[in-house]
Structures are given as C-alpha cells and as structure tokens.
Amino acid sequence: MQKVDSTKVERIGTIASVMSVLMYVSYIPQIISNLSGTKGNPIQPLVAFINCTIWTAYGLLKKEKDWPIIWANIPGIFLGAATFITAIFSFN
C-alpha cells in the first residue's frame, strides 16, 4: 500500500469537515418551513442529532481530542435538534 502525504490527508479532513457543516446548515430552510407550518419529517434530524452527539462525545473522549470530528458535528447537534423540535411542536 502506498503512503499518503500528510498534507493530502489534512486537506481531505478539512474538506470533509466543511461538507459536514454544510450538510447540517442545509437544515435551516426546513426549520423555517417547520416554523411556517409546513412540517417536515422529524426522524432524519433526530437521528442526525443522536449521531452527531455520539461523534462529538467520541472526539472529546479520545486521549487526544479529535477537533475536526468535534467541530464537524457540533452544528449537527444544534441544527438537528432544532429541526426535530420545530417539526414536532407548533410555535404559532
């Protein structure tokens, strides 16, 4: 197996982290729709919330904190929870 340059690995990690954050930021239009009365399905954001919470805990509990994993998943905790809550409850 060929060794990969650590700079390339860092770039891949950065790109993956950015894509993860963008994936969770994409919940914002659904949150707006939920608040406007057009409710979305709450299951996927609930699962994303749980998944991101577990990954963040993993990153925090490692001997050496895994900051890319932590930062990539924190938005998913908050935006997944917000999307789930706004899909379940009425705020009118």
C-alpha positions as CSV (number, residue, x, y, z in Angstrom):
1,M,0.0,0.0,0.0
2,Q,1.2,3.4,-0.9
3,K,1.8,6.0,1.8
4,V,-0.3,9.2,1.6
5,D,1.2,12.6,2.1
6,S,0.0,14.1,5.4
7,T,-0.8,17.4,3.7
8,K,-3.3,15.5,1.5
9,V,-4.8,13.8,4.5
10,E,-5.2,17.2,6.2
11,R,-6.9,18.6,3.0
12,I,-9.3,15.7,2.9
13,G,-10.1,16.2,6.6
14,T,-10.8,19.8,6.0
15,I,-13.0,19.2,3.0
16,A,-14.9,16.5,4.9
17,S,-15.4,18.8,7.9
18,V,-16.7,21.7,5.7
19,M,-19.0,19.3,3.9
20,S,-20.4,18.0,7.2
21,V,-21.1,21.5,8.4
22,L,-22.8,22.4,5.1
23,M,-24.9,19.3,5.4
24,Y,-26.3,20.4,8.7
25,V,-26.6,24.1,7.7
26,S,-28.9,22.8,5.0
27,Y,-31.5,22.1,7.8
28,I,-32.1,25.9,8.1
29,P,-34.7,26.0,5.3
30,Q,-36.5,23.0,6.8
31,I,-36.6,24.8,10.2
32,I,-38.1,27.9,8.5
33,S,-40.7,25.7,6.8
34,N,-41.5,23.9,10.1
35,L,-41.9,27.3,11.8
36,S,-44.2,28.4,9.0
37,G,-46.5,25.4,9.5
38,T,-45.2,23.1,6.7
39,K,-43.8,20.4,8.9
40,G,-41.1,18.1,7.7
41,N,-40.4,14.5,8.8
42,P,-38.7,14.6,12.3
43,I,-37.0,11.2,12.1
44,Q,-33.9,12.1,10.0
45,P,-32.9,15.2,12.0
46,L,-33.5,13.2,15.3
47,V,-31.1,10.5,14.0
48,A,-28.6,13.2,12.9
49,F,-28.8,14.8,16.3
50,I,-28.1,11.5,18.0
51,N,-25.3,10.6,15.5
52,C,-23.6,14.0,15.9
53,T,-23.8,13.8,19.7
54,I,-22.1,10.4,19.7
55,W,-19.4,11.5,17.3
56,T,-18.8,14.7,19.3
57,A,-18.5,12.6,22.5
58,Y,-16.1,10.3,20.8
59,G,-13.9,13.2,19.7
60,L,-13.9,14.7,23.1
61,L,-13.3,11.5,25.0
62,K,-10.3,10.4,22.9
63,K,-6.9,10.6,24.6
64,E,-6.0,13.3,22.1
65,K,-9.2,15.3,21.3
66,D,-10.2,14.9,17.7
67,W,-11.0,18.5,16.9
68,P,-12.0,18.1,13.2
69,I,-14.6,15.4,14.3
70,I,-15.8,17.6,17.1
71,W,-16.2,20.8,15.0
72,A,-17.8,18.9,12.1
73,N,-20.5,17.5,14.3
74,I,-21.4,20.4,16.7
75,P,-23.6,22.1,14.1
76,G,-25.5,18.8,13.6
77,I,-26.3,18.7,17.3
78,F,-27.9,22.1,17.4
79,L,-29.4,22.2,13.9
80,G,-30.6,18.5,14.1
81,A,-32.2,19.3,17.5
82,A,-33.8,22.5,16.2
83,T,-35.2,20.8,13.1
84,F,-36.6,17.9,15.1
85,I,-38.2,20.2,17.7
86,T,-39.7,22.5,15.1
87,A,-41.1,19.5,13.2
88,I,-42.8,18.2,16.3
89,F,-44.1,21.2,18.1
90,S,-46.2,24.2,16.9
91,F,-44.9,27.7,17.6
92,N,-47.9,29.7,16.3
